[in-house]
Amino acid sequence: MSEFGGPGETALLVIDVQVSMFDDPEPPFQSDTLLQTIAGVIDKARDAGTPVIFVQHDHATYAPMMRGEPGWEIHPAVAPRAGEPVVNKQASDSFYETSLDKDLRARGITHLVIAGMQTEACVDTTCRSAASHNYDVTLVADGHSTWDTPYISAAQMIAQTNSSLANMAHPTHSIVPKAASEISFSGR
């Protein structure tokens, strides 16, 4: 049994941790630490027999993240193992016109642990969409990142996203940010 519910009810969703995100001349905030954190959460999930599902963005216009380009590949620090599903998407919402919801329901998943890139885009959007698709969410609070903007630093954006998602109003589902060190999967 995992801390999140019964056996088989939880999956780890790793969003857009792709080579081009980290090969940028200016990598995301705390990029090395982020990769280690996500890899550690993946190891915990695998050790417990919790499914790990990867989401890979197929960008329509940004060449480094276009399908087949080297930057499109999932980063080797967190690469899927044989048999681990990879869902391809073209929108910030990992559920939009993808097989994700159908695949999760077929596995009996009701709770998602979410980590990845990019805080204010695909991570935020997918967390909110997951609640609207009737999933409870644990956001790995130190397992997502972004870049500074002229208006807000990456650290501020991460903190703001963790706070706003924790306070999102929904009548039946929640988004709970937790540090990676507080997340445990148990099972086998």
VOPAGU-2260 file (C-alpha; in pm, 1 decimal, decimal comma):
REM VOPAGU-2260
SITE   aa  ch    i         X         Y         Z
SITE  MET   A    0       0,0       0,0       0,0
SITE  SER   A    1     137,7     343,7     -86,9
SITE  GLU   A    2      97,2     651,4     130,2
SITE  PHE   A    3    -145,3     770,7    -136,9
SITE  GLY   A    4    -397,3     487,9    -134,7
SITE  GLY   A    5    -426,4     123,1    -223,9
SITE  PRO   A    6    -183,8     -75,5    -435,1
SITE  GLY   A    7    -186,7      26,5    -798,0
SITE  GLU   A    8    -379,9     348,1    -744,9
SITE  THR   A    9     -81,2     582,0    -782,8
SITE  ALA   A   10     146,4     663,2   -1076,0
SITE  LEU   A   11     442,1     897,6   -1111,5
SITE  LEU   A   12     408,5    1137,4   -1406,6
SITE  VAL   A   13     735,2    1290,6   -1531,9
SITE  ILE   A   14     661,9    1581,9   -1764,4
SITE  ASP   A   15     890,5    1715,4   -2040,0
SITE  VAL   A   16    1230,1    1641,9   -1884,5
SITE  GLN   A   17    1388,4    1656,5   -2228,9
SITE  VAL   A   18    1745,1    1717,4   -2339,5
SITE  SER   A   19    1679,6    2057,1   -2499,2
SITE  MET   A   20    1545,1    2193,9   -2169,9
SITE  PHE   A   21    1885,6    2138,6   -2011,2
SITE  ASP   A   22    2112,4    2203,9   -2312,8
SITE  ASP   A   23    1999,2    2563,4   -2333,3
SITE  PRO   A   24    2286,7    2811,7   -2285,7
SITE  GLU   A   25    2094,8    2918,6   -1975,9
SITE  PRO   A   26    1960,0    2601,0   -1813,6
SITE  PRO   A   27    1658,2    2611,7   -1583,4
SITE  PHE   A   28    1687,2    2710,8   -1218,0
SITE  GLN   A   29    1886,6    2454,3   -1018,4
SITE  SER   A   30    1896,8    2219,4   -1317,6
SITE  ASP   A   31    2147,3    1967,3   -1178,3
SITE  THR   A   32    1964,6    1943,8    -846,8
SITE  LEU   A   33    1633,7    1911,5   -1030,2
SITE  LEU   A   34    1756,2    1615,3   -1236,4
SITE  GLN   A   35    1887,3    1443,7    -921,2
SITE  THR   A   36    1561,2    1507,3    -737,9
SITE  ILE   A   37    1345,7    1369,7   -1018,5
SITE  ALA   A   38    1576,4    1068,7   -1064,9
SITE  GLY   A   39    1545,1     998,0    -690,9
SITE  VAL   A   40    1165,0    1008,2    -701,6
SITE  ILE   A   41    1168,3     780,7   -1007,4
SITE  ASP   A   42    1389,8     533,7    -818,5
SITE  LYS   A   43    1148,8     536,3    -521,0
SITE  ALA   A   44     853,3     468,6    -750,1
SITE  ARG   A   45    1030,1     189,9    -937,6
SITE  ASP   A   46    1145,5      27,1    -613,8
SITE  ALA   A   47     784,9      20,8    -491,4
SITE  GLY   A   48     644,4    -108,1    -820,6
SITE  THR   A   49     459,4     218,5    -883,7
SITE  PRO   A   50     413,8     291,4   -1255,0
SITE  VAL   A   51     633,7     566,7   -1396,7
SITE  ILE   A   52     482,2     742,6   -1696,6
SITE  PHE   A   53     675,2     993,6   -1903,6
SITE  VAL   A   54     528,9    1281,9   -2100,8
SITE  GLN   A   55     728,7    1410,7   -2397,0
SITE  HIS   A   56     647,5    1737,0   -2570,1
SITE  ASP   A   57     642,3    1736,2   -2951,4
SITE  HIS   A   58     684,8    2105,9   -3024,1
SITE  ALA   A   59     536,0    2230,9   -3349,9
SITE  THR   A   60     773,9    2524,3   -3405,8
SITE  TYR   A   61    1067,0    2507,8   -3159,6
SITE  ALA   A   62    1318,2    2298,5   -3353,7
SITE  PRO   A   63    1515,1    2152,4   -3060,5
SITE  MET   A   64    1196,7    1993,4   -2923,8
SITE  MET   A   65    1054,4    1870,2   -3250,6
SITE  ARG   A   66    1004,3    1496,1   -3278,7
SITE  GLY   A   67    1321,5    1319,0   -3384,7
SITE  GLU   A   68    1560,4    1601,6   -3294,2
SITE  PRO   A   69    1830,8    1520,1   -3034,6
SITE  GLY   A   70    1684,8    1776,9   -2793,7
SITE  TRP   A   71    1345,7    1606,3   -2812,0
SITE  GLU   A   72    1475,0    1294,8   -2634,4
SITE  ILE   A   73    1398,9    1242,9   -2267,5
SITE  HIS   A   74    1702,4    1342,8   -2062,6
SITE  PRO   A   75    1931,6    1043,5   -1997,5
SITE  ALA   A   76    1941,5    1121,0   -1622,1
SITE  VAL   A   77    1574,1    1020,6   -1600,6
SITE  ALA   A   78    1526,7     806,5   -1913,5
SITE  PRO   A   79    1244,0     555,0   -1923,6
SITE  ARG   A   80    1321,6     187,4   -1883,3
SITE  ALA   A   81    1195,3     -68,2   -2131,2
SITE  GLY   A   82     819,0     -99,1   -2096,6
SITE  GLU   A   83     763,5     234,6   -1922,6
SITE  PRO   A   84     506,6     432,9   -2119,4
SITE  VAL   A   85     583,8     760,4   -2294,4
SITE  VAL   A   86     289,9     984,5   -2384,0
SITE  ASN   A   87     353,7    1241,1   -2655,7
SITE  LYS   A   88     175,1    1575,3   -2637,9
SITE  GLN   A   89     162,2    1903,3   -2826,0
SITE  ALA   A   90      -8,4    2125,4   -2568,0
SITE  SER   A   91      79,4    2236,3   -2216,4
SITE  ASP   A   92    -195,0    2006,4   -2085,7
SITE  SER   A   93     -67,7    1646,8   -2080,5
SITE  PHE   A   94    -428,1    1526,0   -2109,0
SITE  TYR   A   95    -519,8    1733,1   -2416,7
SITE  GLU   A   96    -565,8    1504,9   -2720,4
SITE  THR   A   97    -339,8    1235,3   -2572,4
SITE  SER   A   98    -396,9     882,9   -2448,6
SITE  LEU   A   99    -297,9     975,2   -2090,9
SITE  ASP   A  100    -642,3     965,8   -1926,7
SITE  LYS   A  101    -738,4     641,3   -2101,1
SITE  ASP   A  102    -405,0     480,3   -2007,5
SITE  LEU   A  103    -434,6     586,7   -1642,7
SITE  ARG   A  104    -792,8     463,1   -1613,5
SITE  ALA   A  105    -695,8     128,0   -1768,5
SITE  ARG   A  106    -437,3      90,7   -1489,5
SITE  GLY   A  107    -683,8     190,8   -1216,4
SITE  ILE   A  108    -484,9     504,6   -1131,3
SITE  THR   A  109    -664,6     762,6    -915,8
SITE  HIS   A  110    -366,7     958,4    -782,9
SITE  LEU   A  111     -75,4    1120,2    -966,4
SITE  VAL   A  112     260,3    1228,5    -830,5
SITE  ILE   A  113     384,5    1493,4   -1075,8
SITE  ALA   A  114     733,3    1628,2   -1146,1
SITE  GLY   A  115     903,4    1788,1   -1446,1
SITE  MET   A  116     924,7    2095,5   -1663,3
SITE  GLN   A  117     814,3    2376,8   -1700,1
SITE  THR   A  118     668,4    2508,2   -1376,2
SITE  GLU   A  119     428,9    2775,9   -1503,4
SITE  ALA   A  120     338,1    2596,2   -1824,1
SITE  CYS   A  121     307,6    2219,1   -1855,4
SITE  VAL   A  122     343,9    2134,8   -1484,8
SITE  ASP   A  123      84,6    2385,6   -1362,8
SITE  THR   A  124    -156,2    2312,5   -1649,1
SITE  THR   A  125    -132,1    1935,0   -1610,2
SITE  CYS   A  126    -184,0    1950,2   -1232,2
SITE  ARG   A  127    -501,1    2153,6   -1276,2
SITE  SER   A  128    -622,6    1934,3   -1561,1
SITE  ALA   A  129    -558,1    1620,0   -1356,3
SITE  ALA   A  130    -793,8    1746,7   -1084,9
SITE  SER   A  131   -1054,5    1822,7   -1352,4
SITE  HIS   A  132   -1007,4    1469,1   -1483,6
SITE  ASN   A  133   -1084,1    1333,4   -1133,6
SITE  TYR   A  134    -732,1    1259,7   -1008,2
SITE  ASP   A  135    -579,1    1364,6    -678,9
SITE  VAL   A  136    -232,2    1510,9    -725,5
SITE  THR   A  137      86,5    1529,4    -525,1
SITE  LEU   A  138     318,2    1783,5    -683,8
SITE  VAL   A  139     685,7    1722,1    -612,2
SITE  ALA   A  140     742,4    2072,8    -475,5
SITE  ASP   A  141    1116,9    2064,3    -543,2
SITE  GLY   A  142    1079,1    1849,4    -854,6
SITE  HIS   A  143     984,4    2113,4   -1111,8
SITE  SER   A  144    1162,3    2418,4   -1248,4
SITE  THR   A  145    1167,1    2705,9   -1495,1
SITE  TRP   A  146    1368,5    3013,6   -1591,5
SITE  ASP   A  147    1381,2    3369,4   -1461,1
SITE  THR   A  148    1166,3    3619,6   -1648,8
SITE  PRO   A  149    1194,6    4000,8   -1652,6
SITE  TYR   A  150     906,4    4008,9   -1401,1
SITE  ILE   A  151     965,9    3719,7   -1161,1
SITE  SER   A  152    1255,0    3493,6   -1069,3
SITE  ALA   A  153    1236,5    3119,6   -1123,9
SITE  ALA   A  154    1254,7    3061,2    -747,9
SITE  GLN   A  155     958,8    3295,8    -694,0
SITE  MET   A  156     760,7    3130,1    -974,0
SITE  ILE   A  157     820,0    2784,0    -827,6
SITE  ALA   A  158     710,7    2902,1    -482,5
SITE  GLN   A  159     407,1    3081,4    -628,7
SITE  THR   A  160     301,9    2775,3    -827,7
SITE  ASN   A  161     336,4    2545,9    -525,0
SITE  SER   A  162     125,2    2788,3    -321,0
SITE  SER   A  163    -142,7    2856,3    -582,0
SITE  LEU   A  164    -188,8    2487,0    -664,7
SITE  ALA   A  165    -214,4    2398,3    -295,6
SITE  ASN   A  166    -491,8    2655,4    -263,3
SITE  MET   A  167    -678,4    2568,8    -582,4
SITE  ALA   A  168   -1049,9    2536,9    -519,2
SITE  HIS   A  169   -1195,9    2202,2    -625,7
SITE  PRO   A  170   -1490,7    2027,8    -460,7
SITE  THR   A  171   -1355,1    1671,3    -474,6
SITE  HIS   A  172    -983,7    1665,5    -564,8
SITE  SER   A  173    -670,9    1821,6    -424,2
SITE  ILE   A  174    -321,3    1917,3    -531,8
SITE  VAL   A  175     -73,4    1878,2    -247,1
SITE  PRO   A  176     283,6    2001,4    -293,1
SITE  LYS   A  177     538,1    1786,5    -104,2
SITE  ALA   A  178     915,4    1785,5    -101,6
SITE  ALA   A  179    1071,0    1482,6    -268,6
SITE  SER   A  180    1214,7    1373,4      64,8
SITE  GLU   A  181     858,1    1348,2     203,9
SITE  ILE   A  182     729,2    1131,5     -79,5
SITE  SER   A  183     730,3     757,5     -32,3
SITE  PHE   A  184     586,9     483,9    -241,9
SITE  SER   A  185     545,6     142,6     -88,1
SITE  GLY   A  186     423,6    -174,2    -238,9
SITE  ARG   A  187     635,5    -471,6    -305,1
